[in-house]
């Protein structure tokens, strides 16, 4: 099935170059300057887009978690206060929008609640992401569907029944569906990369891969299995403070990842058997007989 969806004028899908996404998420630790450095690193690596997160902490932090205290770079504060410290608002996202436009790299966000959907729409990002944790949130799915924008949906921590229900609600016309396992970092035996093939067989939309593992080879394998977009977390240093840093890829690793993806997609070919001119030269030297097939008059 030929399937492609345009993101900011760039077709994403079968037969097109893999759309490489550097997930900044909250690895900026509330700093626009760190975010800009991560954007620079993603651009230098050859990524097509960077992705952030957007949420209203008052809606997204469970009541039992709000007053729990934790050590942070801002001191010993409540979990709710910490969530606000790493949350960008209008001014910060306007800076990010301006910076990404200047750098000629796409950006978008994962929206965790309907307030965030309303917040992000004026920025006219290429798509809106639904995080794995929100796949079962009907109100959020309907709000993002009704926005009219392309939708990217991650499928971690979800059963096939839940995935099917979400896809039915959203439709496939504007949908990009990503296989994921929501463990940070994820053990290789739980990556289940063959799900990329399964999703490609079940749904008529671009299928991608959102990885949280340590290392690069498994993400490259997802591309070989047919993932037409990939997402990995990016960090300046895996030793930085933050819950997602350890499952992230540093700038030099991201450069190698994108380079390897481009090599693999070039090597995949079209699936039609060819005898290349370079092989004809080899055959003239190595093939002593050609008597298998009937000879035809030329």
Secondary structure, DSSP 4 states (H G I P E B T S, - for coil): ---EEEETTEEEETTS--EEEEEEETTTTT-HHHHHHHHHHHHHHT-SEEEEEE--HHHHS-HHHHT-EEEETTEEEEHHHHHHHT---HHHHHHHHHHHHHHT-EEEEEE-SHHHHHHHHTT--SEEEE-GGGTT-HHHHHHHHHTTSEEEEE-TT--HHHHHHHHHHH-STTEEEEEE---SSBPGGGT-THHHHHHHHH-SSEEEEEE-BSSSHHHHHHHHTT-SEEEEEEES-TTSSSTTGGGSEEHHHHHHHHHHHHHHHHHH--SS----HHHHHHHHHH-----SSPP---
